[in-house]
Amino acid sequence: MNTTSDTILDFAAAAQRLKNVVNRTPLTYNLNLSKKYQCNVFLKREDLQVVRSYKIRGAYNMMSSLPAAQLQRGVVCASAGNHAQGFAYSCKKLNTKGVVFMPVITPNQKITQTKMFGEDNITVKLVGDTFDDCAIAAKKYTEENGMVFIPPFDHYKIIEGQATVGVEIVEQLNEDDGSAYTCDYLFVPVGGGGLSAGVGSYFKTFSPKTKIIGLEPEGAPSMYEALKAGQPVTLDTIERFVDGAAVKRVGDITFKIAKEVLDDMRLVPEGKVCSTILKLYNEDAIVVEPAGALSIAALDDFANEIKGKTIVCVVSGSNNDIDRMQEIKERSLQYEGLKHYFLIRFAQRPGALKEFVNRVLGEHDDITRFEYFQKHNKETGPALVGIELQTKEDYEVLMNNLKKYHINYTELKSEDNAFGYLV
C-alpha cells in the first residue's frame, strides 16, 4: 500500500542518521503474555532506549537534518516529558544550544532528567500553568531569537525518525537465524500521532498485511475523535494521567497519515493501564510509564482475534516517577472493583463503629481509609470510609450487609464531583 507520505519519508536515511545515536532496542518474546493469549507476543522495548523513550528518534532526526547555519543558531522545544529529554540529549550530541520550555507545574524529577541529558547545552525555562501556555511562549521565543522550533510530533522529519522503530521491528522479526515471523498485528500507542504515523507508514510499505491498531487513553481520545470527525479536533478537557499520550489535539500531518495507515483505533481505560503497569512489574520486572502500557493493556479486547497469531506491542517508554506508584495502585484497585469509598453516617453512640466492623464487613474486607467528621449536638456524623476487597464478588455481600443493618451511607463514584474533593 502506498501512502501520501511515501515520497516524503525516507526511512533508510533516518535509520542511517540514528544508527550510532539511539539504542537498537530489543524485540523480546514475552512468555507470560504469549501463554495468556495463546499467540506469539513480542514487545518492542523502547522503554530501554537511551532516554527511556522513543522520542529521541524524531528529535535527533529533525535536528541532524537542519542546515548547519540553522543548527548553530539554536533550537527550541516545549515539553514536560519524553520529548524534552530526547531533545536535550540531541542538543548535547549535536553540540548545539537548546532551550526547553516547560510549564511551571512540571515535577522536579522531569526537570532534573532533562538537564542531565542536555548538560551545558540546554537551558530550561518554566513558563505558564499549562502546556498550551508554555508552547505559545516557546514559539514566540523561537521567532524573536531566530531559532528553530522542534515540535513533539507534527513534522515529517519527526515522523520519519519515529518510523525507525518500525524499521527495527521488521528487521528483528526476520533475523537470519531460522526464526522469522510475520507480524499479524501491531499495537502502538497514540498521543499526538508521530509514532503511529511513522511506524504505520513503514509497515504499510514493507509489511502490508499487518493490522495496525492505535491505542489512546479513554480520557484523552484526540485521534479517536479526529477519525470520527474526519479532521483534527481540539478536545475541551482531557484526563492527563497517561501523560505520554494525553494531548488535546493531534497533528494535522500525523492525522493525514494515521487515517490511511491505522486499521483500528481503540480507547483504553486509565484503570486498565494501571493494572497492566502493576502486572508487568510483578510478573516480568518491566517498569513502564502509563503510555508505555497502552499497547499491552488493549490485548484483552483482541483476545479472540489474535489467538494463534504473531503480534508486536510497542512499549513506548519508562519515564515513570516512583512517587506515582501509590496512585497507580489506587486506580488499578478501583478499576478492578476491589476498592470502594463511602460516606457513612454512624449513629453517635458507643459501639456503632465496632458493630459496623463486626457485622457489615466481610472476613477479608479491609478498611484502608477512615476520616471521621464529628458533628456536635447532632444525632449522626459522616465518615469517609475506604474499603478494599479481596475479590470483586465481595462487593455484593458488602452492599447487602449495608442494607441489612440499615447503615446510612452514600457510595462515592469516581465520576462524581464529590469523589474528586473527598478522595
N, C-alpha and C positions, 0 to 999 in steps of 0.2 A: 504493500500500500504506500503510495506517495502522498506526502502531506505538503501543505503550503510552505512549511519551514525547511523542506529538503535542500533547497538551493541556498539557504541562509546559514544553516547549522552545519559546521564542518567538524564532525565527531572525531575524526582521526587527528586533525590539527590540535583540537582541545586536549585529547589524550596525550599527545606528544608534549604539549606545554606543561601538563601536570605530572608527567611521568616521574620526575625526580623531586616533586614537591609534596604530593599527597601520598598517604599510605594506600597501597592496593589492598583494601580491606578484605578480610576473609569472607568467603561464602560457605557457611558451615551447615552441615546436615544436623537437624535437631531431632534427636531420637524421641523425646517425650511428646513433642507435637506431632511427629510422624505417626507414632503409635495411636495417639488420641484420635486423629482424623483419618487414619488408615490410608496415608498417602506419603509422598516424599516431600518433606518441608525443609527448605533451605532458608537460612537467614543471612541477608547481606548486611554485615556488621559495620555500618557507618558510625556506630557508637564507639568504634575503636579507631576512628580517624584521628589525625594528628591534633585537631582541635575538638575532638569528640563529637563532630557532626560533619555532614556532607557539605556544609555551606562554604567551606574554604574553596571547593572546586569552582563554583561560579565566580566568587570574588577574585580569586587569583587569575582565572582565565580572562576575565574582563580587564583587570588591571595590567596584566602582562601583554595584552593586545593593544594597549594605548600607545600612541606615538611617544617617543622619548621626551619630547618637549612638554607634552601634556602631563606625563607621569612626574616630571620634575617639578611642576607647579603644585603638585599635591592632589590628594583625593579626600573625599568626604563620604561618610555614611551615617544613616540614622538607624539605630537598632539597640535593643536592650537585651539581645540574646545571642544566638549562634552566629548570625551574620556579622555582628560586631567582632566576634572572636576570629572568624575566618578572615575578615577584612584586616584586622590588626596583625595577624600572622603574615598575611600577604604583604603588608606595608614593610614589615621587618625583612622579609625575604627579598623584596624588590628594592629595599633601601630607599623608600620614598616617604614623604611626610603625609601622615593621615590624621584626620580629625573625626572623632567618633562622637556623635550627638546621642545622648541617652536621656530619657525622662528623669526628672528629679527623684521619682519614687523607685528607681532601679535599685535592687538589692546590692549591697556592698560586694557580695561574692562575685556577681557578674562583672562589676566594675574592675575588681581586682584581677579576675581572669583575663579580661580584655587587655589590661595594662601589662600583664605577664607575657602575653603572646606578642604584643607590639613593642614593648620596652620603650626605648627613647624615640622611636619613630612615630608614636602616636600621642595625641592629646585628647583627653575625654572632656566633653562639655555637657553638663547636666542642665537641661532646659525643658520647661513645661511639665505639666502634670500628666499628660497623656502622650502616647506615641505620635498621634496626629500633630499635636503642637510641636513636638520635638522634630518631626520630619519637615514641617514648614520652616522652622528655624534653620535646619541643616541646609535646605535648598537655597534659602536666602543667603546664607553664609557662603555657599559654593559659588553663587553668581557674583557676590561682592568681591570675592578673592580670586576669581578666575581659575577656580579649581574644577575637578571632575567629580560628579556625584556617582557613587556606586550603589545602585538600587539593590534591594534584597532579592527581587525575583523578576521584575518586568523588563527584561532586556535580553536580546538574543544571545549576547556573549555570556550572560549569567546562565541562561537556559542551556546553552551549549556546554558549559562547564559541568552543570549538574548531570547532563546526559552521560558523562563518563562513568557514572555509577552503573548505567545500563551496559556500557561497553564492557566493563569488567565482569558483570554478571554473565553475559553471553559467552565471553572467553572462558570464564571459570566453569561453566556448565559443559563446555566442550574441550576440556583439557585432554591432551593426548595420553590418557592413562587407561583407556578402555572403559571409562565410566561416564561417558557422555549422556547428558539428559536433555530432553526437550522441555522447555518451560511452558506448562499449560496455562498457569495463572500467575500474574504478577500483582502483588498487593503493595500499594505505595501511598504514603501519607500525603495529604494536600493541605497547604497553608495558602500562600499566595499563588502557588501553581508552578513554580520554577522546576521543581524536581519531577513532578508528574509530566509536565510538558516535555522536558528534556529526555527523560528515560522512556516516556511513551513514544516519542518521535523515533528514537533509536530502535526500539523493539518493533514498531510498525514497519520499519525498513528491513531489519535483519532477523526478526523472529515474528513474522506477521500473524502466525496462528495463536500466539499468546494472547489471552484475555487480560486486559489491563484494568484493574479495579482501583479506583481512587477512594481514599477514606478521609473523612473530616470529623472533628468533634461535633456532637449534636448541638452544642451551644454556640458554634461558630460556623454555620453552613454556607459560607460565602460562595464556594464553587457549585455546590448543590443548587443553591437558589439562582445562580447565574445561568446554569444549564437549563433550569426550568424556564427562566425569563428569556433565554436566547441572547443575553448580553450581561456583562458585569453589572451587579447591583451593589449598592452600599447598604449594609445592614445597620439598623439604628443602634442596636446594642448587641454585644457578644459576651459569652462566658469565656474568660481569659485563662481558665485553669490549664488547658492544654496550650501553653503559651507559644510553643514552637509551631503551632498550626492554627492559631487564632488570629485571623485578620478580618477586618470589616468589608474589604473589597479585594477580589482577586485582580491580577493584572490584565490589561487589555490584550497584550501579546500572549500571555500564558493561557488566557481563556480561549483565544482564537485557535491555539494549538490543541489544548486539552479537549475541546469539543469534538475534535477529529480523532484523537488517539485514545481517549478513555472509553472503555466498553461499558462501564458501570460506575456509578458514584454512590457511595453509601455513607450514612452517618453512624457514629459510634458514641454511645452514652459515656459521659465522663466517668461515671462509676465503674463501668466495664473496663475502661482504660486503667483505672486504679487497681482493680482486681488482677488485671494482666501484668502490671508492673510488679505486684507482690508475688505472683506465681513465677514469673521469670527469675526473680531474685531468689526465692526459696527453692525452686526446683532446678535451676540452671546456673545460679550465681551470676546472672546477667543483670547489670544495672542500667536501666533506660530512663529517659525523661518521658513525660506523658506523650508527646508527639511520636516518640520512638516506639511506643507500644501500640499505636493505632492499627498498624497492618496486621499484627497478631491478634489483637482484640476482635477483629472483624471475622476471624475464621469460623466462629460458631455459626454465623449467618450463612456460610457457604459449605457447611459440613457435608451435605449430600452431594453437591456439585463437584467437590474436589477429591472425593474418595477415589483412590487408585491413580490420582494424577501427580504431577510434579509441580510444586508451587514455590515461589520465592516471595518472601516478605522483606521489605526494606526496613531495617531498624535504623532510623534516621539520625539518632543522637542519644547522648547520655549525660547532658549537662543538667543534672538533677541535684538541687540543693538538699542536703540531708535534713535540713530543717523542715522540709515539706513532707517528710515521711509520715508524720502523725496525721496530717490532713489526708494524705493518700489512703492510709489505713481506714480512717473515718469514712471517707467517701465510698470506699470499697464495701465496708460493712453495711452501710445504708443501701447501696445498690443490691447487695446480696440478700437484703431483707433480714439482716441479723442485728441491726441497731435501730432503735426507735426512741423517740422523745415524746414526753407527755407533760402537760401542765396538770398537776393533781392537787385538788383542794382537800387536804386532810382535815378531818374534824379535829379541832384543837382541844384534845383531851389526852391524858396519859394513855400510852399503849396503841395509839392509832397507827403510827409508823410500824411498830412491831407486828400488828395484825396484817398490815399490807404485805410485809416481807414474808410472813409465815403462810398466809392464805392465798394471796394473789400471785406471787412469783412462783415459777416452776422450780424444780430441783436444780436445774443447771442455769437458770436465769441469773444475770449479774447486774447490779446497779453500778454503772460506771460514772454517773454524774448525778449529783444531788445538790440543788440550791434551794434553800427554804426561805421564803419571804414571810416573816412573822407579821401579822396584822393585829395590832392591839384593839381590844374591845370589839372583835369580830368573832363570829362562830367558826368561820373557816378561813384558811390561809393557803395560798398557792405555793407549790414547789415545782421546780423544773427537774424532772427525773429522766435520766438516760438509761435505757435498759438494753443490755447486749444478750442475745440469744445464742444457743448452741446450734440450733437448726432452724430453717425457715418455718418448719411446721409448728414450732413452739409459739409462733405469733398468734395463731388461732386460739390456743389454750389460754394464753395471756389475756386476749381480748374477752374471752368467755368469762374468765375469772373477774375481770374488771366489772363486768355487768352483773355477775352472780353476787358479788359482795357490795353492790351499789356504790362503787367508787365514783366520785365526782371528778371527771377527767376531760381533758381536751388533747387529742393527739396532734402533734405538730408535724406537718408535712413539709418537705424541702422546698416545695413551690410556694408556700405561704410566706407572706411578708414577716409574720411573727417569728418564723423559723430563723430568718437571717438576723433578726435583732437578738433573739434569746439564745440560739445555739451557736 
